[in-house]
Amino acid sequence: MFPLNYKLLWKLANLVILILLAGLLLLPPEWLFSNYIKDLPELLSDKVIHIGVFTLWTCWLSGQFISFLKIFFYTSIFGFFIEVIQYFLSYRSWELLDLLANEIGILIGVIIAIKFTSGWSLLIENYICHFYDGIKNG
């Protein structure tokens, strides 16, 4: 983990986002996208959502964690468990293509993180500290 000043807050944010992602990936899609889902081909909409979710999740984690290998491993495990849970839900299904879409999203996220977003949370913390110091001293 990066040397963050507010590790507990970052971990809490990670937990909240993880719960939201699990809900997004486990709730019936009609609950979340009822107006839009019928307009897109099923394969496209489902796989694009998986790729997008895992790309964003990986980029988010790259702000707090230094090791891209750990990010890749734990995010892959999360994606695998989501698919296993979907196997047991009557309104969802386990698909190998979903696992592949998850991994593609993670790889895209790692590439983006390596190039652009690694350690972004340090920048946020520095900005907050400078902003707070300006208010406190001004």
Backbone as a printed PyTorch tensor [residue, N CA C, xyz], in Angstrom:
tensor([[[  0.8500,  -1.1770,   0.0000],
         [  0.0000,   0.0000,   0.0000],
         [  0.8920,   1.2360,   0.0000]],

        [[  0.4440,   2.2770,  -0.6970],
         [  1.1720,   3.5300,  -0.6960],
         [  1.1520,   4.1110,   0.7100]],

        [[  2.1290,   4.9710,   1.0420],
         [  2.1540,   5.5750,   2.3850],
         [  1.0790,   6.6570,   2.5200]],

        [[ -0.1360,   6.2300,   2.6890],
         [ -1.2780,   7.1380,   2.7590],
         [ -1.5170,   7.5850,   4.1990]],

        [[ -1.9740,   8.8070,   4.3540],
         [ -2.2690,   9.3410,   5.6810],
         [ -3.6180,   8.8660,   6.1950]],

        [[ -4.5400,   8.5740,   5.2920],
         [ -5.9040,   8.2300,   5.6690],
         [ -6.2380,   6.8000,   5.2310]],

        [[ -5.3980,   5.8560,   5.6240],
         [ -5.5750,   4.4670,   5.1810],
         [ -6.9380,   3.9050,   5.5630]],

        [[ -7.3880,   4.2140,   6.7430],
         [ -8.6850,   3.6910,   7.1870],
         [ -9.8140,   4.2060,   6.2880]],

        [[ -9.7740,   5.4750,   5.9350],
         [-10.8050,   6.0260,   5.0420],
         [-10.7300,   5.3980,   3.6570]],

        [[ -9.5200,   5.1860,   3.1480],
         [ -9.3760,   4.5400,   1.8380],
         [ -9.9060,   3.1070,   1.8830]],

        [[ -9.6080,   2.4010,   2.9740],
         [-10.0990,   1.0250,   3.1040],
         [-11.6230,   0.9960,   3.2070]],

        [[-12.1790,   1.9480,   3.9240],
         [-13.6340,   2.0390,   4.0260],
         [-14.2480,   2.3350,   2.6560]],

        [[-13.6410,   3.2600,   1.9140],
         [-14.1220,   3.5650,   0.5570],
         [-14.0210,   2.3230,  -0.3270]],

        [[-12.9210,   1.5830,  -0.2120],
         [-12.7640,   0.3490,  -0.9860],
         [-13.8660,  -0.6540,  -0.6610]],

        [[-14.1890,  -0.7880,   0.6230],
         [-15.2330,  -1.7270,   1.0340],
         [-16.5940,  -1.3030,   0.4820]],

        [[-16.9070,  -0.0200,   0.5610],
         [-18.1910,   0.4760,   0.0410],
         [-18.2750,   0.2220,  -1.4620]],

        [[-17.2040,   0.5310,  -2.1830],
         [-17.2040,   0.3150,  -3.6330],
         [-17.2960,  -1.1680,  -3.9590]],

        [[-16.6070,  -2.0050,  -3.1980],
         [-16.6710,  -3.4490,  -3.4220],
         [-18.0980,  -3.9680,  -3.2410]],

        [[-18.7920,  -3.4750,  -2.2300],
         [-20.1860,  -3.8850,  -2.0000],
         [-21.0720,  -3.4050,  -3.1460]],

        [[-20.8580,  -2.1680,  -3.5990],
         [-21.6350,  -1.6490,  -4.7300],
         [-21.3770,  -2.4570,  -5.9990]],

        [[-20.1230,  -2.8180,  -6.2330],
         [-19.7850,  -3.6240,  -7.4110],
         [-20.4250,  -5.0030,  -7.3250]],

        [[-20.3630,  -5.5980,  -6.1550],
         [-20.9860,  -6.9120,  -5.9870],
         [-22.4810,  -6.8160,  -6.2700]],

        [[-23.1150,  -5.7520,  -5.7830],
         [-24.5340,  -5.5600,  -6.0630],
         [-24.7970,  -5.3900,  -7.5440]],

        [[-23.9770,  -4.5900,  -8.2090],
         [-24.1180,  -4.3740,  -9.6440],
         [-24.0010,  -5.6850, -10.4150]],

        [[-23.0900,  -6.5360,  -9.9810],
         [-22.8290,  -7.7800, -10.7030],
         [-23.7120,  -8.9440, -10.2580]],

        [[-24.4200,  -8.7940,  -9.1350],
         [-25.2400,  -9.9050,  -8.6410],
         [-26.7440,  -9.6460,  -8.6810]],

        [[-27.1540,  -8.3900,  -8.6760],
         [-28.5860,  -8.0890,  -8.7460],
         [-29.1050,  -8.3720, -10.1520]],

        [[-30.4010,  -8.5940, -10.2880],
         [-30.9450,  -8.7820, -11.6370],
         [-30.6750,  -7.5460, -12.4950]],

        [[-30.1470,  -7.7180, -13.7020],
         [-29.8030,  -6.5690, -14.5460],
         [-31.0080,  -5.6720, -14.8430]],

        [[-32.2000,  -6.2530, -14.8810],
         [-33.3920,  -5.4720, -15.1730],
         [-33.6670,  -4.4250, -14.0900]],

        [[-33.2380,  -4.6800, -12.8800],
         [-33.4330,  -3.7200, -11.8010],
         [-32.6100,  -2.4620, -12.0310]],

        [[-31.4490,  -2.6440, -12.6250],
         [-30.5180,  -1.5310, -12.7710],
         [-30.5940,  -0.8540, -14.1350]],

        [[-30.8750,  -1.6350, -15.1720],
         [-30.8100,  -1.1140, -16.5300],
         [-32.0760,  -1.4140, -17.3220]],

        [[-33.2180,  -1.3740, -16.6810],
         [-34.4540,  -1.8160, -17.3300],
         [-34.7700,  -1.0520, -18.6130]],

        [[-34.4920,   0.2270, -18.6540],
         [-34.8220,   1.0130, -19.8430],
         [-33.8030,   0.8370, -20.9660]],

        [[-32.5920,   0.4560, -20.6400],
         [-31.5160,   0.4320, -21.6260],
         [-31.1460,  -0.9640, -22.1000]],

        [[-31.3850,  -1.9610, -21.2790],
         [-30.8640,  -3.2950, -21.5610],
         [-31.4870,  -3.9120, -22.8120]],

        [[-32.7250,  -3.6070, -23.0980],
         [-33.3600,  -4.2270, -24.2610],
         [-32.9000,  -3.6050, -25.5800]],

        [[-32.2690,  -2.4210, -25.5260],
         [-31.8120,  -1.7560, -26.7370],
         [-30.4340,  -2.2230, -27.1990]],

        [[-29.6980,  -2.9150, -26.3400],
         [-28.3610,  -3.3810, -26.6830],
         [-28.3510,  -4.8900, -26.8740]],

        [[-27.5090,  -5.3820, -27.7800],
         [-27.3570,  -6.8350, -27.8810],
         [-26.8610,  -7.3820, -26.5390]],

        [[-27.3930,  -8.5080, -26.1220],
         [-27.0780,  -9.0500, -24.7880],
         [-25.5840,  -9.2620, -24.5940]],

        [[-24.9290,  -9.8790, -25.5630],
         [-23.5060, -10.1640, -25.4290],
         [-22.7200,  -8.8790, -25.2650]],

        [[-23.0340,  -7.8800, -26.0690],
         [-22.3080,  -6.6160, -26.0110],
         [-22.5110,  -5.9210, -24.6770]],

        [[-23.7620,  -5.7760, -24.2650],
         [-24.0310,  -5.0170, -23.0510],
         [-23.4280,  -5.6800, -21.8190]],

        [[-23.5770,  -6.9620, -21.6810],
         [-23.0710,  -7.6760, -20.5110],
         [-21.5490,  -7.6590, -20.4610]],

        [[-20.9080,  -7.9430, -21.5580],
         [-19.4400,  -8.0040, -21.5750],
         [-18.8180,  -6.6180, -21.4130]],

        [[-19.4360,  -5.6220, -22.0220],
         [-18.9270,  -4.2520, -21.8810],
         [-19.0390,  -3.7980, -20.4260]],

        [[-20.1200,  -4.1580, -19.7680],
         [-20.2740,  -3.8200, -18.3510],
         [-19.1860,  -4.4980, -17.5290]],

        [[-18.9420,  -5.7770, -17.7760],
         [-17.8860,  -6.4900, -17.0430],
         [-16.5240,  -5.8370, -17.2730]],

        [[-16.1970,  -5.5550, -18.5270],
         [-14.9010,  -4.9360, -18.8310],
         [-14.8040,  -3.5690, -18.1580]],

        [[-15.8520,  -2.7640, -18.2740],
         [-15.8310,  -1.4290, -17.6800],
         [-15.7110,  -1.4480, -16.1760]],

        [[-16.4950,  -2.3100, -15.5300],
         [-16.4680,  -2.4000, -14.0710],
         [-15.0780,  -2.7990, -13.5850]],

        [[-14.4880,  -3.8020, -14.2050],
         [-13.1830,  -4.2780, -13.7290],
         [-12.0410,  -3.3450, -14.1190]],

        [[-12.1900,  -2.6120, -15.2120],
         [-11.1890,  -1.5940, -15.5510],
         [-11.2030,  -0.4870, -14.5020]],

        [[-12.3860,   0.0200, -14.1900],
         [-12.4970,   1.0930, -13.2000],
         [-12.0550,   0.6410, -11.8080]],

        [[-12.4420,  -0.5650, -11.4220],
         [-12.0640,  -1.1000, -10.1050],
         [-10.5440,  -1.2290, -10.0020]],

        [[ -9.9050,  -1.7030, -11.0600],
         [ -8.4520,  -1.8420, -11.0650],
         [ -7.7760,  -0.4730, -10.9850]],

        [[ -8.2730,   0.4930, -11.7470],
         [ -7.7110,   1.8500, -11.6910],
         [ -7.8930,   2.4580, -10.3040]],

        [[ -9.0390,   2.2260,  -9.7050],
         [ -9.2810,   2.7250,  -8.3460],
         [ -8.2620,   2.1270,  -7.3730]],

        [[ -8.0790,   0.8240,  -7.4260],
         [ -7.1510,   0.1640,  -6.5050],
         [ -5.7050,   0.5810,  -6.7400]],

        [[ -5.3760,   0.9550,  -7.9700],
         [ -3.9990,   1.3680,  -8.2640],
         [ -3.6340,   2.6520,  -7.5270]],

        [[ -4.5990,   3.3700,  -7.0260],
         [ -4.3230,   4.5610,  -6.2440],
         [ -3.8400,   4.2560,  -4.8490]],

        [[ -4.1970,   3.0960,  -4.3350],
         [ -3.8120,   2.7560,  -2.9720],
         [ -2.7360,   1.6780,  -2.8690]],

        [[ -2.6660,   0.8020,  -3.8530],
         [ -1.7600,  -0.3360,  -3.7560],
         [ -0.6370,  -0.2300,  -4.7780]],

        [[  0.5670,  -0.5370,  -4.3490],
         [  1.7510,  -0.4130,  -5.1970],
         [  1.8750,  -1.6030,  -6.1400]],

        [[  1.5910,  -2.7890,  -5.6660],
         [  1.8250,  -4.0150,  -6.4300],
         [  0.7000,  -4.2890,  -7.4260]],

        [[  1.0250,  -4.1750,  -8.7060],
         [  0.0300,  -4.4820,  -9.7360],
         [ -0.2760,  -5.9690,  -9.7680]],

        [[  0.6980,  -6.7900,  -9.3830],
         [  0.4670,  -8.2360,  -9.3220],
         [ -0.6000,  -8.5680,  -8.2750]],

        [[ -0.5210,  -7.9280,  -7.1130],
         [ -1.5350,  -8.1470,  -6.0710],
         [ -2.8920,  -7.6360,  -6.5220]],

        [[ -2.9160,  -6.4640,  -7.1500],
         [ -4.1810,  -5.9180,  -7.6510],
         [ -4.7880,  -6.8920,  -8.6470]],

        [[ -3.9740,  -7.3780,  -9.5830],
         [ -4.4580,  -8.3170, -10.5960],
         [ -4.9900,  -9.5850,  -9.9340]],

        [[ -4.2300, -10.1330,  -8.9830],
         [ -4.6160, -11.3830,  -8.3280],
         [ -5.9240, -11.2350,  -7.5570]],

        [[ -6.0100, -10.2460,  -6.6760],
         [ -7.1990, -10.1080,  -5.8290],
         [ -8.4350,  -9.6950,  -6.6290]],

        [[ -8.2400,  -8.8700,  -7.6440],
         [ -9.3720,  -8.4880,  -8.4750],
         [ -9.8580,  -9.6820,  -9.2930]],

        [[ -8.9320, -10.5160,  -9.7540],
         [ -9.3140, -11.7330, -10.4810],
         [-10.0800, -12.6880,  -9.5800]],

        [[ -9.6310, -12.8400,  -8.3470],
         [-10.3280, -13.7020,  -7.3850],
         [-11.7480, -13.1760,  -7.1360]],

        [[-11.8820, -11.8650,  -6.9680],
         [-13.1960, -11.2520,  -6.7880],
         [-14.0970, -11.5790,  -7.9790]],

        [[-13.5810, -11.4060,  -9.1870],
         [-14.3590, -11.6980, -10.3940],
         [-14.7660, -13.1590, -10.4730]],

        [[-13.8560, -14.0520, -10.0950],
         [-14.1560, -15.4830, -10.1000],
         [-15.2810, -15.8030,  -9.1110]],

        [[-15.1860, -15.2590,  -7.8890],
         [-16.2110, -15.5320,  -6.8870],
         [-17.5700, -14.9530,  -7.2930]],

        [[-17.5640, -13.8050,  -7.9330],
         [-18.8220, -13.2340,  -8.4280],
         [-19.4670, -14.2030,  -9.4170]],

        [[-18.6600, -14.7600, -10.3190],
         [-19.1890, -15.7030, -11.3020],
         [-19.6990, -16.9790, -10.6340]],

        [[-18.9900, -17.4600,  -9.6240],
         [-19.4410, -18.6570,  -8.8950],
         [-20.7820, -18.3860,  -8.2170]],

        [[-20.9170, -17.2240,  -7.5940],
         [-22.1920, -16.8730,  -6.9560],
         [-23.2930, -16.7740,  -8.0030]],

        [[-22.9710, -16.1830,  -9.1710],
         [-23.9730, -16.0650, -10.2350],
         [-24.4720, -17.4380, -10.6930]],

        [[-23.6400, -18.4360, -10.6250],
         [-24.0290, -19.7980, -11.0020],
         [-25.2120, -20.2710, -10.1660]],

        [[-25.2660, -19.8630,  -8.9050],
         [-26.3040, -20.3250,  -7.9900],
         [-27.5400, -19.4110,  -7.9610]],

        [[-27.5160, -18.3100,  -8.6930],
         [-28.6600, -17.3960,  -8.7340],
         [-29.5340, -17.7240,  -9.9370]],

        [[-30.8300, -17.8220,  -9.6990],
         [-31.7400, -18.2190, -10.7820],
         [-31.8350, -17.1640, -11.8800]],

        [[-31.6090, -15.9180, -11.5600],
         [-31.7360, -14.8240, -12.5320],
         [-30.4040, -14.4220, -13.1500]],

        [[-29.3320, -15.1260, -12.8120],
         [-28.0020, -14.8850, -13.3800],
         [-27.4490, -16.2080, -13.8820]],

        [[-26.3650, -16.1250, -14.6230],
         [-25.7390, -17.3610, -15.1070],
         [-24.2250, -17.2180, -15.0790]],

        [[-23.5560, -18.3360, -14.8810],
         [-22.1070, -18.3930, -14.9300],
         [-21.7030, -18.5080, -16.3830]],

        [[-20.7600, -17.6670, -16.7940],
         [-20.2960, -17.7260, -18.1700],
         [-18.7840, -17.5660, -18.2100]],

        [[-18.1570, -18.3960, -18.9880],
         [-16.7170, -18.2840, -19.1790],
         [-16.3600, -16.9600, -19.8450]],

        [[-17.2270, -16.4750, -20.7410],
         [-16.9680, -15.1880, -21.3900],
         [-17.0080, -14.0220, -20.3950]],

        [[-17.8030, -14.1480, -19.3320],
         [-17.7970, -13.1210, -18.2930],
         [-16.4500, -13.0920, -17.5770]],

        [[-15.9240, -14.2770, -17.2750],
         [-14.5910, -14.3370, -16.6570],
         [-13.5400, -13.7210, -17.5720]],

        [[-13.6360, -14.0200, -18.8560],
         [-12.7010, -13.4420, -19.8220],
         [-12.8560, -11.9230, -19.8830]],

        [[-14.0970, -11.4390, -19.8810],
         [-14.3350,  -9.9920, -19.8940],
         [-13.7820,  -9.3380, -18.6210]],

        [[-13.9370, -10.0060, -17.4900],
         [-13.3620,  -9.4920, -16.2410],
         [-11.8570,  -9.3450, -16.3650]],

        [[-11.2040, -10.3840, -16.8660],
         [ -9.7410, -10.3610, -16.9980],
         [ -9.2810,  -9.3080, -18.0010]],

        [[-10.0210,  -9.1400, -19.0840],
         [ -9.6900,  -8.0910, -20.0570],
         [ -9.7950,  -6.7280, -19.3780]],

        [[-10.8470,  -6.5280, -18.6100],
         [-11.0040,  -5.2720, -17.8810],
         [ -9.8790,  -5.0340, -16.8970]],

        [[ -9.4600,  -6.0870, -16.2040],
         [ -8.3540,  -5.9560, -15.2450],
         [ -7.0630,  -5.6040, -15.9800]],

        [[ -6.8000,  -6.2800, -17.0930],
         [ -5.5890,  -5.9800, -17.8670],
         [ -5.6010,  -4.5500, -18.3890]],

        [[ -6.7280,  -4.1010, -18.9080],
         [ -6.8400,  -2.7170, -19.3650],
         [ -6.5990,  -1.7690, -18.1940]],

        [[ -7.1850,  -2.0870, -17.0420],
         [ -6.9890,  -1.2570, -15.8520],
         [ -5.5420,  -1.1970, -15.4140]],

        [[ -4.8430,  -2.3350, -15.4580],
         [ -3.4240,  -2.3540, -15.0770],
         [ -2.6070,  -1.5080, -16.0530]],

        [[ -2.9000,  -1.6160, -17.3360],
         [ -2.1710,  -0.8170, -18.3300],
         [ -2.4190,   0.6730, -18.0940]],

        [[ -3.6640,   1.0500, -17.8770],
         [ -3.9820,   2.4560, -17.5930],
         [ -3.2890,   2.9030, -16.3110]],

        [[ -3.3130,   2.0430, -15.3000],
         [ -2.6960,   2.3870, -14.0190],
         [ -1.1940,   2.5740, -14.1610]],

        [[ -0.5400,   1.6920, -14.8870],
         [  0.9110,   1.8070, -15.0730],
         [  1.2410,   3.1220, -15.7790]],

        [[  0.4550,   3.4550, -16.7800],
         [  0.7330,   4.6610, -17.5780],
         [  0.2940,   5.9540, -16.8970]],

        [[ -0.8720,   5.9240, -16.1820],
         [ -1.4700,   7.1880, -15.7730],
         [ -1.8900,   7.3030, -14.3120]],

        [[ -2.4610,   6.2650, -13.7270],
         [ -3.1920,   6.4710, -12.4700],
         [ -2.5410,   5.9120, -11.2150]],

        [[ -1.4020,   5.2780, -11.3210],
         [ -0.7810,   4.6860, -10.1390],
         [ -0.4990,   5.7610,  -9.0890]],

        [[ -0.9570,   5.5210,  -7.8830],
         [ -0.7140,   6.4360,  -6.7790],
         [ -1.5580,   7.7010,  -6.7970]],

        [[ -2.6400,   7.7040,  -7.5410],
         [ -3.4650,   8.9070,  -7.6420],
         [ -4.0000,   9.3620,  -6.2850]],

        [[ -4.1800,   8.4280,  -5.3680],
         [ -4.7150,   8.7930,  -4.0540],
         [ -3.7310,   9.6590,  -3.2650]],

        [[ -2.4320,   9.4930,  -3.5120],
         [ -1.4410,  10.3670,  -2.8730],
         [ -1.6430,  11.8150,  -3.3210]],

        [[ -1.9340,  12.0110,  -4.6000],
         [ -2.1910,  13.3550,  -5.1090],
         [ -3.4290,  13.9620,  -4.4460]],

        [[ -4.4600,  13.1460,  -4.2770],
         [ -5.6830,  13.6160,  -3.6190],
         [ -5.3880,  14.0160,  -2.1780]],

        [[ -4.6480,  13.1810,  -1.4730],
         [ -4.3130,  13.4990,  -0.0850],
         [ -3.4660,  14.7690,   0.0040]],

        [[ -2.4950,  14.9280,  -0.8870],
         [ -1.6720,  16.1360,  -0.8830],
         [ -2.5240,  17.3750,  -1.1440]],

        [[ -3.4480,  17.2670,  -2.0790],
         [ -4.3400,  18.3840,  -2.3830],
         [ -5.1900,  18.7390,  -1.1670]],

        [[ -5.7470,  17.7300,  -0.5100],
         [ -6.5840,  17.9660,   0.6680],
         [ -5.7680,  18.6130,   1.7780]],

        [[ -4.5370,  18.1140,   1.9940],
         [ -3.6810,  18.6850,   3.0430],
         [ -3.3420,  20.1390,   2.7450]],

        [[ -2.9880,  20.4450,   1.4920],
         [ -2.6800,  21.8290,   1.1280],
         [ -3.9120,  22.7150,   1.2440]],

        [[ -5.0510,  22.2030,   0.8360],
         [ -6.3000,  22.9540,   0.9360],
         [ -6.6280,  23.2300,   2.4020]],

        [[ -6.5090,  22.1920,   3.2370],
         [ -6.7980,  22.3350,   4.6600],
         [ -5.8320,  23.3060,   5.3070]],

        [[ -4.5270,  23.2120,   4.9720],
         [ -3.5370,  24.1340,   5.5210],
         [ -3.8350,  25.5680,   5.1110]],

        [[ -4.3090,  25.7530,   3.8750],
         [ -4.6630,  27.0930,   3.4120],
         [ -5.8300,  27.6710,   4.1920]],

        [[ -6.8120,  26.8420,   4.5030],
         [ -7.9690,  27.2970,   5.2780],
         [ -7.5470,  27.5770,   6.7240]],

        [[ -6.7340,  26.6990,   7.2880],
         [ -6.3120,  26.8160,   8.6650],
         [ -5.4360,  28.0660,   8.8650]],

        [[ -4.5700,  28.3590,   7.9010],
         [ -3.6510,  29.5010,   8.0250],
         [ -4.2280,  30.7890,   7.4500]],

        [[ -5.2870,  30.6860,   6.6840],
         [ -5.8150,  31.8830,   6.0090],
         [ -6.9690,  32.4300,   6.6970]]])
